[in-house]
Amino acid sequence: MGHRKTHAPKHGSLSYLPRHRAKKPTARIRYWPKIQSETPKLLGFNSYKAGMTYIFTIEDRKRSPNFGKEVMRAATILETPPILVCGIRTYQKTPYGLLNLTEAWLRDPPAVLGRLLVLPENFDTEAMLQKVQDNLEHTDIVRVITATQPTQTSLAKKKPEAVEIQLGGGSIQQQFEYAKQLLGKTVTPEEVFKEGQYIDIAGVTVGKGWQGPVKRWHVTKLQHKGRKTKRGIATLGPWNPHHLMYSIPRAGQTGYHQRIEFNKRILKIGKNGKEVTLKGGYVRYGEVNGPYIIIEGSVPGTEKRLIRLRVPARPPTEVPEAAPQVTYISLESTQRK
């Protein structure tokens, strides 16, 4: 028997080129789906990734061969401290993109927000809200400016992250009235999502630095008697076209890319993080103190990273009506023995 050639087709979609580092560890959400709802609601939430464990649930998808049976699933724990609604921002759609019309900020911002922004001595909230009201006839999109509260977690950071979350459902006037009610208040994950529903998750993946083409593109290693290199590529392309094509696998930045994963299911939403804290805490994170969400499967990013949650852009057609029944959550330590 001779040596069997190993096949390693190039991995990775060329749609994601260039694979450069993300500008910042907080992911951007460029698209907010439209929802069918008579009342306005937030279309997203923010969370911190704590770590992974495994759980047992009763399979509730009717097409599954394991329907009605107890199955084991990998799960990710996201800590979701309440988000503070700091401001309202409105946009108008133009042929050149979104135009920021007006914005209004809460009257007495918390001092910790000064770590993120240069705060004025006081906001004239009433005048700002009146200006938003006067421009509602030109308004197409209403968003709220939210700030995370990392001080309520076991993270060592104090500086919050500020991101915009769009409102959906109802009319523009209803959305503005709802945003006014939220201004200066906190929102919990139960007010945005429910157990069993599918959501989209945006995050920045784990950075792996500068890597060669074998690790970055999974191309075949050259034979051991090859000249000069083994973990390179055999050719840089044909003579014609007479330039280096973009599809040639080259060395470069690997990881720390922004990614959005569609249709990750919420298995459980809880208020007491002690219920899901592993023995000894999560590696490189610690204990989960407050509200949390359990997501089925994995989530892009490393521990402590901000993970943004969004209502699904293209939800599955068949979704079980009831929340999944969780029978067991493993709290065994993942520390080295």
NORRANOR-V492562 format. One record per residue. N is the residue number from 0. RES is the residue in one letter. PHI is phi in whole degrees, -180 to 180 (none if undefined). BURIAL is 1 if it has 24 or more other ideal C-beta (glycine too) atoms within 12 Angstrom, else 0. D_CENTER is the distance of its C-alpha to the mean C-alpha in whole Angstrom. Layout:
BEGIN
N:RES:PHI:BURIAL:D_CENTER
N:RES:PHI:BURIAL:D_CENTER
END
This chain:
BEGIN
0:M:none:0:50
1:G:-81:0:48
2:H:-71:0:45
3:R:-84:0:42
4:K:-69:0:40
5:T:-88:0:36
6:H:-102:0:34
7:A:-137:0:31
8:P:-61:0:29
9:K:-63:0:27
10:H:-97:0:24
11:G:92:1:21
12:S:-76:0:20
13:L:-73:0:22
14:S:-67:0:20
15:Y:-93:0:18
16:L:-71:0:20
17:P:-78:0:21
18:R:-85:1:19
19:H:-103:0:19
20:R:-68:0:17
21:A:-64:1:14
22:K:-66:0:15
23:K:-153:0:13
24:P:-73:1:11
25:T:-95:1:8
26:A:-71:1:7
27:R:-99:0:9
28:I:-112:1:9
29:R:-94:0:12
30:Y:-135:0:13
31:W:-117:1:13
32:P:-72:0:15
33:K:-87:0:18
34:I:-118:1:19
35:Q:-94:0:23
36:S:-151:0:23
37:E:-78:0:26
38:T:-113:0:25
39:P:-70:1:22
40:K:-156:1:19
41:L:-72:1:15
42:L:-101:1:13
43:G:-162:1:10
44:F:-156:1:9
45:N:-122:1:8
46:S:-152:1:8
47:Y:-118:1:9
48:K:-79:1:9
49:A:-96:1:13
50:G:161:1:14
51:M:-125:1:16
52:T:-151:1:19
53:Y:-130:1:20
54:I:-137:1:22
55:F:-113:0:24
56:T:-132:1:24
57:I:-90:1:26
58:E:-62:0:26
59:D:-115:1:25
60:R:-88:1:25
61:K:-66:0:29
62:R:-82:0:29
63:S:-75:0:28
64:P:-66:0:31
65:N:-98:0:30
66:F:-57:0:29
67:G:87:0:31
68:K:-97:0:30
69:E:-84:0:29
70:V:-127:1:26
71:M:-98:0:24
72:R:-136:1:20
73:A:-74:0:18
74:A:-145:1:15
75:T:-110:1:12
76:I:-99:1:13
77:L:-113:1:10
78:E:-87:1:12
79:T:-126:1:12
80:P:-62:1:15
81:P:-56:1:16
82:I:-95:1:15
83:L:-96:1:18
84:V:-84:1:19
85:C:-93:1:20
86:G:-161:1:21
87:I:-124:1:22
88:R:-134:1:21
89:T:-116:1:23
90:Y:-132:1:23
91:Q:-119:0:26
92:K:-79:0:25
93:T:-128:0:28
94:P:-62:0:29
95:Y:-107:0:27
96:G:113:0:24
97:L:-81:0:23
98:L:-109:0:25
99:N:-72:0:24
100:L:-84:1:27
101:T:-143:1:27
102:E:-153:1:25
103:A:-137:1:26
104:W:-119:1:25
105:L:-68:1:26
106:R:-69:0:29
107:D:-119:0:29
108:P:-69:1:26
109:P:-66:0:25
110:A:-62:0:27
111:V:-66:0:23
112:L:-67:1:22
113:G:-67:0:25
114:R:-71:0:23
115:L:-105:1:21
116:L:-128:0:23
117:V:-87:0:27
118:L:-89:0:28
119:P:-72:0:31
120:E:-64:0:33
121:N:-156:0:33
122:F:-93:1:31
123:D:-87:0:33
124:T:-63:1:31
125:E:-62:0:33
126:A:-66:0:34
127:M:-64:1:31
128:L:-63:1:30
129:Q:-66:0:34
130:K:-66:0:33
131:V:-62:1:29
132:Q:-61:1:32
133:D:-66:0:34
134:N:-102:1:32
135:L:-65:1:30
136:E:-67:0:32
137:H:-99:0:31
138:T:-86:1:27
139:D:-111:1:25
140:I:-137:1:21
141:V:-119:1:21
142:R:-129:1:18
143:V:-111:1:17
144:I:-93:1:17
145:T:-115:1:15
146:A:-124:1:15
147:T:-76:1:14
148:Q:-127:1:16
149:P:-66:1:16
150:T:-67:1:20
151:Q:-87:1:19
152:T:-108:1:18
153:S:-88:1:20
154:L:-69:1:18
155:A:-84:0:21
156:K:-85:0:19
157:K:-117:0:20
158:K:-74:0:19
159:P:-80:1:16
160:E:-104:1:13
161:A:-111:1:14
162:V:-138:1:12
163:E:-93:1:13
164:I:-129:1:12
165:Q:-82:1:15
166:L:-101:1:17
167:G:-133:1:19
168:G:83:0:22
169:G:69:0:25
170:S:-93:0:27
171:I:-63:1:26
172:Q:-63:0:29
173:Q:-65:0:27
174:Q:-63:1:24
175:F:-66:1:25
176:E:-64:0:27
177:Y:-66:1:24
178:A:-64:1:23
179:K:-62:1:26
180:Q:-65:0:26
181:L:-79:1:22
182:L:-58:1:23
183:G:85:1:24
184:K:-109:0:23
185:T:-105:1:20
186:V:-123:1:17
187:T:-101:1:17
188:P:-64:1:14
189:E:-64:0:17
190:E:-77:1:18
191:V:-111:1:15
192:F:-121:1:14
193:K:-134:0:17
194:E:-64:1:17
195:G:93:1:18
196:Q:-82:1:16
197:Y:-96:1:13
198:I:-138:1:10
199:D:-102:1:7
200:I:-126:1:4
201:A:-115:1:3
202:G:-160:1:4
203:V:-107:1:8
204:T:-70:1:10
205:V:-66:0:13
206:G:-78:0:16
207:K:-121:0:19
208:G:76:0:21
209:W:-88:0:24
210:Q:-129:0:25
211:G:-79:1:28
212:P:-67:1:28
213:V:-68:0:28
214:K:-76:0:25
215:R:-77:1:23
216:W:-120:1:25
217:H:61:0:26
218:V:-78:1:30
219:T:-69:0:33
220:K:-69:0:35
221:L:-74:0:38
222:Q:-64:0:41
223:H:-69:0:42
224:K:-98:0:45
225:G:-67:0:44
226:R:-80:0:45
227:K:69:0:43
228:T:-146:0:39
229:K:-117:0:38
230:R:-101:1:34
231:G:-112:1:34
232:I:-112:1:35
233:A:-75:0:38
234:T:-146:0:38
235:L:-92:0:36
236:G:122:0:37
237:P:-77:0:41
238:W:-64:0:43
239:N:-125:0:42
240:P:-64:0:40
241:H:-87:0:41
242:H:-149:0:38
243:L:-78:0:35
244:M:-74:0:33
245:Y:-67:0:29
246:S:-82:0:29
247:I:-71:1:30
248:P:-70:1:28
249:R:-124:1:28
250:A:-71:0:27
251:G:167:1:24
252:Q:-61:0:21
253:T:-126:1:19
254:G:80:1:16
255:Y:60:1:13
256:H:-109:1:12
257:Q:-78:1:9
258:R:-141:1:8
259:I:-121:1:7
260:E:-107:1:8
261:F:-91:0:10
262:N:57:1:12
263:K:-100:1:11
264:R:-89:1:13
265:I:-83:1:13
266:L:-90:1:16
267:K:-160:1:17
268:I:-121:1:16
269:G:-129:1:19
270:K:-108:0:20
271:N:-108:0:22
272:G:-67:1:20
273:K:-64:0:23
274:E:-66:0:23
275:V:-119:1:20
276:T:-78:1:21
277:L:-69:1:23
278:K:-63:0:26
279:G:87:0:26
280:G:84:1:23
281:Y:-78:1:20
282:V:-61:0:20
283:R:64:0:19
284:Y:-132:1:18
285:G:109:0:20
286:E:-91:1:21
287:V:-96:1:18
288:N:-91:1:20
289:G:-114:1:19
290:P:-61:1:17
291:Y:-149:1:15
292:I:-131:1:13
293:I:-103:1:14
294:I:-108:1:12
295:E:-71:1:14
296:G:87:0:14
297:S:-99:1:12
298:V:-135:1:8
299:P:-64:1:8
300:G:111:1:9
301:T:-94:1:12
302:E:-62:1:13
303:K:76:1:12
304:R:-76:1:9
305:L:-72:1:7
306:I:-115:1:4
307:R:-98:1:3
308:L:-110:1:5
309:R:-142:1:8
310:V:-61:1:11
311:P:-66:1:12
312:A:-79:1:13
313:R:-141:0:16
314:P:-68:0:16
315:P:-64:0:19
316:T:-77:0:22
317:E:-111:0:23
318:V:-124:0:21
319:P:-57:1:23
320:E:-72:0:24
321:A:-86:0:24
322:A:-70:0:22
323:P:-67:1:22
324:Q:-89:0:25
325:V:-90:1:23
326:T:-98:0:27
327:Y:-158:0:26
328:I:-121:1:23
329:S:-74:1:24
330:L:-115:1:24
331:E:-66:0:26
332:S:-70:0:26
333:T:-102:0:24
334:Q:-69:0:26
335:R:-65:0:29
336:K:-74:0:32
END
